[in-house]
Amino acid sequence: MPTGCHPQILVPTREGILDWKEVDWVLDKKNKGVVQNIKQFLPAVLDGHFDLEHTFYYKGDALLDYTTRPLHTINS
């Protein structure tokens, strides 16, 4: 989405309401309005690191650990 573009479109889905938000809002540590793992991987993606496998380890709903590795090592 181009900087300064703020569409006012709310899309209801089974999981909740899809809405455009600023990156700072999404990544705010106190924000409970997004899934917890997005705060882990989104900064890397926004920095252009598209070649990573992101793995999340949960116990129930609690995120226990998060790891990344280069995609080229997945099939090695």
Wavefront OBJ file of the C-alpha trace (Angstrom):
o trace
v 0.000 0.000 0.000
v 1.509 3.364 -0.956
v 2.503 5.685 1.888
v -0.282 8.115 2.654
v -2.980 5.894 1.139
v -5.632 5.125 3.754
v -8.500 3.101 2.316
v -11.607 3.098 4.482
v -12.716 -0.432 3.632
v -13.685 -2.828 6.429
v -14.199 -6.403 5.309
v -15.943 -8.757 7.744
v -14.591 -12.327 7.697
v -15.114 -15.444 9.834
v -11.899 -14.608 11.711
v -12.781 -10.977 12.349
v -12.715 -7.666 10.513
v -10.071 -7.109 7.843
v -8.881 -3.510 8.045
v -5.873 -1.536 6.787
v -3.639 -0.341 9.635
v -0.337 1.508 9.929
v 2.717 -0.713 10.486
v 3.406 0.948 13.855
v -0.086 -0.024 15.007
v 0.372 -3.638 13.886
v 3.778 -3.982 15.566
v 2.901 -2.245 18.857
v 3.798 -4.685 21.679
v 0.640 -3.745 23.604
v -1.615 -4.363 20.602
v -3.919 -7.336 21.153
v -5.763 -6.736 17.861
v -3.477 -8.878 15.704
v -2.156 -12.422 15.962
v 0.961 -12.534 18.110
v 3.308 -14.067 15.544
v 2.929 -11.227 13.023
v 5.024 -9.023 15.321
v 7.821 -11.588 15.012
v 8.035 -12.037 11.237
v 6.657 -8.825 9.729
v 9.762 -6.664 10.418
v 11.953 -9.135 8.493
v 9.522 -9.223 5.576
v 9.256 -5.423 5.487
v 13.074 -5.262 5.431
v 13.058 -7.416 2.285
v 14.049 -10.743 3.844
v 11.767 -12.931 1.729
v 14.142 -15.908 1.748
v 13.458 -17.080 5.306
v 11.418 -19.924 6.712
v 9.648 -18.729 9.861
v 8.809 -21.454 12.389
v 6.662 -20.845 15.449
v 6.393 -23.187 18.421
v 3.256 -23.051 20.563
v 1.898 -24.745 23.627
v -1.828 -24.208 23.413
v -2.215 -20.519 22.566
v 1.147 -19.499 24.078
v 4.020 -18.753 21.706
v 7.045 -20.553 23.159
v 9.711 -19.971 20.528
v 10.322 -18.576 17.067
v 13.136 -19.465 14.688
v 14.125 -18.568 11.161
v 16.433 -20.176 8.662
v 17.301 -19.494 5.046
v 14.945 -21.199 2.604
v 17.830 -22.814 0.695
v 18.599 -25.060 3.689
v 15.089 -26.527 3.936
v 15.685 -29.306 1.391
v 19.360 -29.823 2.222
l 1 2 3 4 5 6 7 8 9 10 11 12 13 14 15 16 17 18 19 20 21 22 23 24 25 26 27 28 29 30 31 32 33 34 35 36 37 38 39 40 41 42 43 44 45 46 47 48 49 50 51 52 53 54 55 56 57 58 59 60 61 62 63 64 65 66 67 68 69 70 71 72 73 74 75 76
